[in-house]
């Protein structure tokens, strides 16, 4: 998770999903948010960190946070996405209808 947080730290929006976005997608989003807050404390906590840095001469890791970020979970997951956008090649790459027919998704 720390690697993912660093890779996405400058993205304004991050979207998590799974097939239905009922368990795995929301769970991953929560883990991501918690790790991001651990690695880059929210701006309110940053002031406390800066005070500690001034006193102790350490490094302010909060400064590495990058942009403010919104984290979302895709409503109805990929199943819902494919029902609406599957055949739009601008939005869904490599879609194979036969894999999603009859409720097959895992």
C-alpha positions in Angstrom: 0.0 0.0 0.0 2.8 2.5 0.7 4.0 2.1 -2.9 0.5 2.7 -4.3 0.1 5.8 -2.1 3.5 7.2 -3.4 2.6 6.4 -7.0 -0.8 8.2 -6.8 0.2 11.0 -4.4 -0.1 13.7 -7.2 -3.5 12.5 -8.6 -6.5 14.6 -7.7 -8.9 11.7 -7.9 -8.4 8.0 -7.1 -11.3 5.5 -7.8 -11.4 2.0 -6.3 -13.7 -0.8 -7.5 -14.2 -4.5 -7.7 -16.9 -6.5 -9.5 -19.8 -5.0 -7.4 -17.9 -2.5 -5.2 -19.6 -4.0 -2.1 -16.5 -5.4 -0.2 -13.2 -5.5 -1.9 -13.4 -2.0 -3.6 -14.5 -0.2 -0.4 -12.1 -2.2 1.7 -9.2 -1.2 -0.5 -10.2 2.4 -0.6 -10.3 2.5 3.3 -6.9 0.9 3.5 -5.6 3.4 1.0 -7.0 6.4 2.9 -5.6 5.2 6.2 -2.1 4.6 4.7 -2.2 8.0 2.9 -3.1 9.7 6.2 -0.3 7.8 8.0 2.3 8.7 5.4 1.1 12.3 4.8 -0.8 13.7 7.8 -3.7 16.0 7.0 -2.9 19.7 6.8 -4.3 20.3 10.3 -1.7 17.9 11.7 1.0 19.3 9.5 1.1 22.5 11.6 1.9 20.3 14.7 4.6 18.5 12.6 6.1 21.7 11.5 6.4 22.9 15.1 8.1 19.7 16.1 10.4 20.0 13.1 11.4 23.5 14.1 12.2 22.4 17.6 13.8 19.1 16.8 15.5 19.9 13.5 13.9 16.8 11.8 12.3 16.6 8.3 8.7 17.4 7.6 7.4 14.3 5.8 3.9 16.0 5.5 5.4 18.3 2.8 5.6 15.4 0.4 1.8 15.0 0.3 1.3 16.6 -3.1 -2.2 17.6 -4.1 -5.4 17.4 -2.2 -7.0 14.1 -3.2 -10.6 12.7 -3.5 -11.0 9.0 -3.1 -14.1 7.3 -4.5 -15.6 3.8 -4.8 -17.2 3.1 -8.2 -21.0 2.7 -7.6 -22.1 -0.8 -8.5 -18.5 -1.8 -9.4 -17.4 -3.0 -12.8 -20.6 -4.9 -13.3 -22.5 -1.6 -13.2 -19.9 0.1 -15.4 -20.0 -2.6 -18.1 -23.8 -2.5 -18.2 -23.6 1.2 -19.3 -20.2 1.7 -20.9 -18.8 -1.7 -21.9 -19.0 -1.3 -25.6 -17.8 2.3 -25.7 -14.2 1.7 -26.8 -13.2 5.2 -25.5 -14.0 4.2 -22.0 -13.5 0.4 -21.8 -10.4 -1.2 -23.3 -10.4 -4.9 -24.3 -14.0 -5.6 -23.3 -15.2 -9.1 -24.2 -18.9 -9.4 -24.0 -18.9 -13.2 -23.7 -17.0 -13.1 -20.5 -19.7 -10.9 -18.8 -22.8 -12.6 -20.2 -24.8 -14.7 -17.8 -23.4 -13.1 -14.7 -19.9 -14.5 -15.1 -17.4 -12.2 -13.3 -15.3 -14.2 -11.1 
